[in-house]
Amino acid sequence: MNQPRQVLVTGGGGFLGRHLVELHVQRGDHVRSFSRGSYDFLEHSGVQQLQGDLRDAKAVAAACQGVDLVHHVASLAGIWGRWKDYLAINVDGTQHVLDGCRAAGVSQLVYTSSPSVTFDGSEQCGVDESVPYAKRWLCHYPRSKAMAEQLVLSSDDANLLTCALRPHLIWGPHDNHLLPRLLDRARQGKLRRVGEGKNVVDTVYVENAAQAHLLAADRLTAESPIRGKAYWITQAEPVNCWDWIDQLLACGGVAAVDKSISAGLASSVGGMLELFYRLLPLPGEPSMTRFLARQLSTSHYFNTDRARTELGYEPAVSTSEGLRRLTAHLQSTIKGNP
């Protein structure tokens, strides 16, 4: 049996972060979370909570003290916002984590990246990790994540071993990003199928994504082939995007999408809305952007052979079982038992 580890999870109160924390706690590891907020479920798990911001280099450095493994999960996500915020949190914040690891003698860093670092709006069908970073960006998030991923991977050396995981379209219980938006827009009658509805995508159930992080940490040794590399993490079974969205809606008791808009029109509307929001400026975020239109209308699925052979990753929770668990969770939440 492995000795308990001292683990830091940035964003331990978030969707993926909380599942990753739970897995480490179940293994008997001593876990610390660095997040902007404080969370009851982390307190009940006996997790040490430090509140802070990735933009605060001193706070990040303090969080790294006394740990030997860092999972850098926290980031600013989304399809809209100011570049200076994405740069400060996702890029500079990642540099603060790297600096904190160096100063504290942390030996391992597993970075949560995104498949969008290679997405330029074109279809990606069965591509492996050799596909290059995008040369044009449809929004700030993927650009900032690509910059951060490159910082992490180029920092791998004998003192700090690093790798990056790219989980695609994470879903499951406690989702506070994708699913709530889908359900809200569908209930308001504002959700539209974009394009012909034939595009195929990869997804990943949240517990599988979390397990992949543990596998990476376990295999990140001095002689490991995973050092300085990135890995696609998925269910390894591409699905029709809109059938999958309808399944998620059904988990929440919402009817399937029955209206559509062409991919070209959605992209044009997205471009106009981006312009309006930028010039006026308007609060919140556009209901459609060029990035979102392309994400919802193109195929993007990946060859996960590298994760299978080098990480030993296999999705333990099937899509059908994940949907069953998600339905049970949402029903429990409605009844007041989150």
Buried (B, 14 or more C-beta within 10 A) or exposed (E): EEEEBBBBBBBBBBBBBBBBBBBBBEBEBBBBBBBEEEBEBBEEBEBBBBEBBBEEBEBBBBBBBEBBBBBBBBBBBEBBBEEEBBBBBBBBBBBBBBBBBBBBEBBBBBBBBBBBBBBBBEBBEEBEBEBEBBEEBBBBBBBBBBBBBBBBBEBBEEEBBBBBBBBBBBBBBBBEBBBEEBBEBBBEEEBBBBBEBEBBBBBBBBBBBBBBBBBBBBBBEEEBEBBBBBBBBBBBEBBBBBEBBBBBBBBBEBEBBEEBBBBEBBBBBBBEBBEEBEEEEEEEBBEBBBBBBBBBBBBBBBBBEBBBEBBEBEBEBEBEEBBEBBBEBBEEEEEEEE
